[in-house]
Amino acid sequence: WVLIDGVGDVSVPELGRKTPLQKAKMPACDAIAASGVSGLMDPVQAGLACGSDTAHLSMFGYDPRRYYRGRGAFETMGAGLEMLPGDIAFKCNFATLDCSRGGKRVASRRADRQFENEGPVLCALLSGVTVPGFPEHTVTLKYATEHRCGLRVRGPGLSDNITGTDPLKDDLELRSSQPLDQSPEALMTSRIVNQLSLVMTDLLEAHPINLARTKEGKGVANVVLLRGCGARVRVPTFKEQHGIPMFMIAPTCLIRGLGISLDITIVEAKGGTGDYNTNLDSKADAALKTFEEGEYDLGFLHVKAVDDAGHDKSIELKLEFLQKIDTMMARLAQGLSELGGKTGVRYALCVTGDHSTPVKYGDHSCEPVPFSLCSVDSMVECLRGGERGEQSSPGGFLCDSVCRFDEISAVQGALGRFQGSELMGVVKRFSRLLARGTPN
């Protein structure tokens, strides 16, 4: 299962009113669509511009309305910090705060995407900081990727039912944390967070990294924006929920932390990152090696860069990484086909997204995403130029008339339009039919 973060889009005038998926050359993903079944998926529900966290929960078979407690815990656990009962955590950005006009305006929510050298240094600076008036509470930060980090607060009487400080858009005032109920815990926690925000900004503004960035004309990282306050969710494990042993390749801390929460095995891929510098071949090879070990029935491979391109409003980068991912898909399919030839296992391959991030919007939107699922052997045959045939099996057919992997073509798919909560059911049924049938 390959998840392309932010894959969906809308028609783009510069691309002749086509979406990036329609414009990109993606023979491997097209072969998945041509060799299997397709549909349009609303990751959580129709009309909702969801986040990656709630979308993944839904697709993994967990109702986010029941289990979601904020993305901060996922980000922090994914970065490598332990979460104990009573801890709260935030997903954070190093950002640029402009106080020149008397207010506290967030000039840029992302100080710099190329922040892998500065980020760990500034996290070390802020970890262990004392919050005035709250000596029993400790603060720990851990660098994640690009401009992101996780922040954990530990101490007595904390509540995750508070707002953060992130205004969520550039050129808006820095927010103060507010309690979402009138409990003593929520009131105290919001005060802790507001004091912490002030202390961190004071330390950051005086740090040599930011003094040097000011001289160089670069945006300073003088504020930590906190959002998605959450505690660790207590849920059935993925294997308990579905009866399937699963591994995950997801360098992005948010998705990795979600996997840890569901007790999914995390597999490392050397050079596989959650940014534009990722090594996609390494991710494919890590997945193949893990399947070869024979312990897992499902693998999940997450790719982030396409979402970054959407947020950066870069048509060129979105097209570039869609095509790079397609090359990885071909590598993955060939490897799975060869492995299946040795072991007798019939592998299936699924490709979809967790939400749309249109390059014209620069943010998540409510448009559904394409979904395609096929037999690996049939996909490989299609890539070699073989005829596309109906893969009949007792109980149903495993292909439809869709030949392209994009938002418009997927409308005609046999799966129709469905919600992310139905995805695991589709995958399990397809796998059962594939195992019982004989693809042509």
C-alpha positions as a printed Julia matrix, in Angstrom:
440×3 Matrix{Float64}:
   0.0     0.0     0.0
   1.69    3.18   -1.22
   0.28    6.41    0.21
   1.13    9.58   -1.71
   0.54   12.39    0.75
  -1.44   15.27   -0.77
  -1.79   13.52   -4.14
  -5.14   15.02   -5.17
  -5.52   18.37   -6.88
  -7.83   20.51   -8.99
  -7.61   21.62  -12.63
  -4.67   23.96  -13.16
  -4.84   26.63  -15.93
  -1.09   26.37  -16.57
  -1.56   22.64  -17.28
  -4.34   23.17  -19.79
  -7.05   22.73  -17.13
  -5.67   19.33  -16.2
  -4.71   18.17  -12.73
  -1.04   17.36  -12.02
  -1.94   13.64  -12.01
  -3.5    13.97  -15.45
  -0.45   15.84  -16.76
   2.32   13.75  -15.17
   3.76   10.77  -17.03
   3.02    7.87  -14.67
   3.05    4.57  -16.58
   3.4     2.42  -13.44
   0.47    3.99  -11.58
  -1.56    3.9   -14.8
  -0.74    0.2   -15.04
  -2.15   -0.32  -11.53
  -5.39    1.32  -12.62
  -5.47   -0.56  -15.93
  -4.81   -3.92  -14.24
  -7.14   -3.62  -11.28
 -10.03   -1.72   -9.73
 -10.32    1.99   -9.04
 -12.54    4.51   -7.32
 -12.65    7.92   -5.68
 -12.07    8.04   -1.94
 -13.04   10.62    0.66
 -10.42    9.83    3.32
 -12.74   10.76    6.19
 -15.99   12.04    4.7
 -17.2    13.97    1.66
 -16.71   17.72    1.89
 -14.11   17.57    4.69
 -10.63   19.02    4.2
  -8.98   16.59    6.59
  -5.5    16.42    8.03
  -3.1    13.54    7.46
  -3.62   12.28   11.02
  -7.4    11.91   10.89
  -7.21   10.6     7.31
  -4.76    7.84    8.24
  -6.77    6.87   11.32
  -9.85    6.55    9.12
  -8.09    4.55    6.41
  -6.54    2.22    9.0
 -10.04    1.49   10.26
 -10.26    3.71   13.36
 -13.04    6.3    13.57
 -11.24    9.62   14.21
 -14.38   10.99   15.88
 -13.85    8.38   18.57
 -10.09    7.98   18.78
  -8.51   11.28   17.72
  -6.95   13.3    20.54
  -4.8    15.78   18.61
  -1.79   15.26   16.4
   0.81   16.44   18.89
   1.27   13.02   20.48
   1.74   11.35   17.08
   4.37   13.89   16.01
   6.24   13.67   19.3
   6.26    9.87   19.47
   7.35    9.72   15.83
  10.26   12.02   16.62
  11.37    9.58   19.32
   9.95   10.91   22.58
   8.15    8.58   24.95
   4.59    9.52   25.92
   3.35    8.47   29.38
  -0.19    8.76   30.76
  -0.73   12.39   31.76
   1.78   13.82   29.24
   0.63   16.25   26.57
   2.4    17.03   23.31
   2.28   19.41   20.36
   3.17   19.3    16.7
   5.36   22.38   16.26
   6.87   24.62   13.61
   9.91   26.85   13.88
   8.5    30.06   12.44
   9.19   33.77   11.95
   7.52   36.26   14.29
   7.37   39.97   13.37
   6.98   42.3    16.33
   8.0    45.47   14.45
   4.52   47.02   14.34
   3.61   46.59   17.97
   1.85   43.25   17.6
   3.02   39.67   17.27
   2.41   38.79   13.63
   3.47   35.41   12.27
   5.23   36.5     9.09
   5.92   32.91    8.02
   4.74   29.68    9.62
   7.78   27.91    8.16
  11.08   29.57    8.98
  12.91   27.41    6.42
  12.28   23.96    4.91
  16.07   23.44    4.77
  16.48   23.42    8.54
  18.1    20.06    9.25
  21.26   21.64   10.66
  19.66   24.39   12.75
  16.6    22.48   13.96
  18.38   19.98   16.26
  20.5    22.75   17.77
  17.48   24.9    18.62
  15.57   21.9    19.99
  18.5    21.17   22.31
  18.48   24.83   23.39
  14.82   24.71   24.37
  14.66   21.24   25.9
  14.64   21.43   29.68
  13.57   25.07   29.75
  11.91   26.12   33.0
   8.4    27.56   32.77
   8.1    30.44   35.27
   5.67   29.58   38.03
   5.48   25.88   37.18
   8.61   24.19   38.55
   7.03   20.71   38.6
   6.56   20.62   34.83
   9.29   19.67   32.34
   9.54   20.51   28.66
  11.28   18.35   26.03
  11.64   19.02   22.3
  12.8    16.66   19.57
  13.6    17.67   16.01
  11.45   15.99   13.36
  12.15   17.17    9.81
  12.41   20.43    7.84
  10.99   23.18   10.14
   9.06   20.73   12.35
   9.58   19.37   15.84
   7.66   17.65   18.59
   7.23   19.14   22.06
   6.2    17.26   25.2
   5.11   18.71   28.53
   5.21   16.39   31.54
   3.94   17.08   35.02
   0.91   16.88   37.3
  -2.61   17.96   36.39
  -2.24   18.55   32.64
  -5.1    18.59   30.14
  -5.01   18.18   26.34
  -8.32   20.04   26.01
  -6.73   23.37   25.07
  -5.98   25.32   21.91
  -2.5    26.0    20.55
  -0.66   29.17   19.53
  -0.47   28.56   15.77
  -2.72   30.9    13.72
  -2.55   28.31   10.86
  -2.04   31.02    8.22
   0.74   33.5     7.51
   0.33   37.19    8.35
  -1.96   36.58   11.31
  -1.38   37.36   14.98
   0.2    34.73   17.2
  -2.57   33.13   19.21
  -2.65   32.57   22.93
  -3.61   29.14   24.19
  -7.15   28.92   25.56
  -8.87   26.23   27.63
 -11.68   24.37   25.85
 -13.41   23.67   29.15
 -13.43   25.34   32.55
 -11.66   22.57   34.41
  -8.75   23.61   36.66
  -6.49   21.34   34.59
  -7.32   23.02   31.28
  -7.03   26.5    32.77
  -3.61   25.71   34.26
  -2.32   24.0    31.12
  -3.2    26.95   28.89
  -1.28   29.25   31.27
   1.73   26.93   31.13
   1.67   26.92   27.33
   1.44   30.71   27.06
   4.34   31.19   29.48
   6.35   28.57   27.61
   5.77   30.32   24.29
   7.16   33.59   25.68
  10.21   31.93   27.21
  11.06   30.06   24.0
  10.82   33.21   21.88
  13.17   35.08   24.23
  15.76   32.29   23.99
  15.45   31.93   20.22
  15.8    35.63   19.42
  19.12   35.83   21.26
  20.62   32.66   19.76
  23.62   32.99   17.39
  21.79   31.01   14.69
  19.12   33.69   14.43
  21.59   36.54   14.74
  23.47   35.06   11.78
  20.28   34.5     9.78
  19.34   38.16   10.31
  22.71   39.31    8.92
  22.28   36.97    5.95
  18.81   38.3     5.21
  17.13   34.98    6.0
  13.95   34.49    7.94
  14.64   34.0    11.63
  13.26   31.09   13.64
  12.23   33.13   16.64
   8.99   31.42   17.63
   7.76   27.87   18.08
   4.17   27.52   16.92
   2.28   24.89   18.92
  -0.77   23.08   17.56
  -2.67   19.85   17.88
  -2.32   19.37   21.62
  -2.88   15.72   22.36
  -2.28   12.77   24.63
  -1.41    9.26   23.5
  -4.49    7.45   22.2
  -5.41    4.08   23.68
  -6.78    1.93   20.88
  -6.76   -1.69   19.75
  -3.58   -2.53   17.85
  -3.75   -2.79   14.08
  -3.33   -6.55   14.28
  -6.11   -6.81   16.86
  -8.34   -4.68   14.65
  -7.73   -6.51   11.37
  -5.89   -9.75   12.11
  -3.09   -8.68    9.75
   0.59   -8.23   10.66
   1.68   -4.94    9.11
   4.86   -2.9     8.75
   5.24    0.77    7.93
   7.89    2.84    6.16
   7.16    6.43    7.15
  10.02    8.82    7.97
   7.46   11.61    8.55
   7.14   11.82   12.33
   3.38   12.34   12.33
   2.66    9.12   10.43
   5.4     7.18   12.22
   3.95    8.21   15.58
   0.5     7.09   14.51
   1.98    3.73   13.53
   3.67    3.42   16.92
   0.33    4.16   18.62
  -1.25    1.27   16.67
   1.69   -1.06   17.4
   2.63   -1.25   13.71
   6.25   -2.28   13.09
   8.33    0.69   11.86
  10.9    -0.21    9.19
  13.8     2.13    8.48
  14.85    3.03    4.95
  18.31    4.57    4.63
  18.0     8.02    3.1
  14.21    7.82    3.12
  13.12   11.17    4.53
   9.92   13.15    4.84
  11.04   15.9     2.46
  12.29   16.68   -1.06
  15.6    14.92   -0.41
  14.09   11.5     0.12
  15.57    8.35   -1.4
  12.56    6.6    -2.91
  14.52    3.6    -4.19
  15.66    2.94   -0.63
  12.04    2.9     0.53
  11.08    0.39   -2.15
  14.07   -1.81   -1.36
  13.32   -1.72    2.38
   9.74   -2.84    1.68
  10.92   -5.71   -0.53
  13.47   -6.86    2.03
  10.85   -6.83    4.79
   8.37   -8.85    2.72
  11.14  -11.32    1.91
  11.51  -12.04    5.62
   7.98  -13.47    5.52
   6.62  -12.03    8.77
   4.15   -9.5     7.36
   1.07   -9.65    5.14
   0.7    -5.9     4.58
   3.22   -3.14    4.04
   2.52    0.6     4.14
   4.89    3.02    2.38
   4.32    6.75    2.91
   5.73    9.48    0.62
   5.49   13.1     1.77
   7.16   15.28   -0.9
   4.09   15.69   -3.14
   2.21   17.27   -0.24
   5.1    19.67    0.37
   4.95   20.72   -3.28
   1.25   21.46   -2.92
   1.85   23.55    0.21
   4.68   25.35   -1.59
   2.35   26.0    -4.58
   4.92   24.49   -6.92
   3.45   22.87  -10.03
   6.91   21.86  -11.19
   7.84   20.06   -7.97
   4.51   18.28   -7.75
   4.91   16.94  -11.3
   8.55   16.03  -10.64
   7.81   14.0    -7.52
   4.73   12.32   -8.94
   6.95   10.99  -11.71
   9.71   10.01   -9.29
   7.18    8.09   -7.21
   5.98    6.35  -10.34
   9.51    5.13  -11.01
   9.61    3.78   -7.46
   6.27    2.01   -8.03
   7.68    0.17  -11.04
  10.69   -0.91   -9.0
   8.46   -2.09   -6.17
   6.12   -4.0    -8.49
   8.97   -5.77  -10.29
  10.51   -6.8    -6.98
   7.23   -8.09   -5.59
   6.55  -10.05   -8.77
   9.97  -11.72   -8.58
   9.5   -12.44   -4.87
   6.08  -13.94   -5.54
   7.59  -16.16   -8.22
   9.95  -17.61   -5.62
   7.5   -17.96   -2.74
   4.2   -18.59   -4.51
   2.62  -15.56   -2.78
   0.31  -13.46   -4.96
   0.96   -9.84   -4.1
  -1.43   -6.94   -4.6
  -0.43   -3.28   -4.89
  -2.53   -0.29   -3.85
  -1.9     3.41   -4.49
  -3.9     6.34   -3.15
  -3.58    9.53   -1.07
  -4.68   10.85    2.28
  -6.11   14.14    1.03
  -5.78   16.7    -1.75
  -3.28   19.55   -1.53
  -3.91   21.66   -4.66
  -1.0    23.75   -5.88
  -3.36   26.68   -6.39
  -4.54   26.6    -2.78
  -1.33   25.73   -0.94
  -3.37   23.87    1.67
  -5.52   20.78    2.17
  -8.88   20.76    0.41
 -12.0    18.62    0.41
 -11.6    17.06   -3.05
 -11.57   13.23   -3.02
  -8.47   11.27   -4.04
  -8.05    8.47   -6.61
  -7.64    4.91   -5.4
  -6.36    1.95   -7.45
  -5.63   -1.65   -6.44
  -4.36   -4.5    -8.59
  -2.54   -7.82   -8.8
   1.2    -7.16   -9.01
   1.7    -9.83  -11.69
  -0.99   -8.29  -13.9
   0.52   -4.84  -13.41
   3.97   -6.05  -14.43
   2.51   -7.71  -17.52
   0.75   -4.47  -18.4
   4.01   -2.52  -18.04
   5.66   -4.98  -20.41
   3.04   -4.23  -23.02
   0.87   -7.28  -22.44
  -2.85   -7.24  -23.01
  -5.01   -6.19  -20.13
  -7.41   -8.99  -19.31
 -10.18   -9.64  -16.88
  -8.74  -11.28  -13.8
 -11.59  -13.61  -13.04
 -11.89  -15.49   -9.79
 -14.65  -17.29   -7.92
 -16.77  -14.55   -6.41
 -15.96  -11.59   -8.63
 -13.84   -9.77  -11.18
 -10.67   -7.96  -10.16
 -10.53   -5.24  -12.8
 -12.64   -2.5   -14.38
 -12.39   -0.2   -17.42
 -10.22    2.54  -15.85
  -6.81    2.93  -17.53
  -5.34    6.01  -15.83
  -4.51    6.88  -12.24
  -6.0    10.34  -11.8
  -8.96   12.06  -10.19
 -11.1    12.21  -13.34
 -10.53    8.66  -14.58
 -11.18    7.19  -11.12
 -14.79    8.43  -11.3
 -15.55    5.55  -13.69
 -14.06    2.88  -11.41
 -15.92   -0.15  -10.14
 -15.46    0.95   -6.53
 -17.39    4.19   -7.06
 -16.97    6.86   -4.41
 -16.33    5.56   -0.93
 -15.04    6.68    2.47
 -11.61    5.96    3.88
 -13.14    3.86    6.64
 -14.04    1.31    3.94
 -10.51    1.01    2.55
  -9.3    -1.89    4.67
 -12.43   -3.85    3.8
 -11.75   -3.31    0.08
  -8.11   -4.35    0.45
  -8.94   -7.5     2.44
 -11.69   -8.63    0.07
  -9.51   -8.02   -3.0
  -6.68  -10.02   -1.43
  -9.0   -12.93   -0.66
 -10.32  -13.0    -4.22
  -6.8   -12.77   -5.64
  -5.6   -15.66   -3.47
  -8.51  -17.85   -4.62
  -8.43  -16.94   -8.31
  -6.02  -17.34  -11.17
  -5.22  -14.06  -12.94
  -5.2   -14.34  -16.73
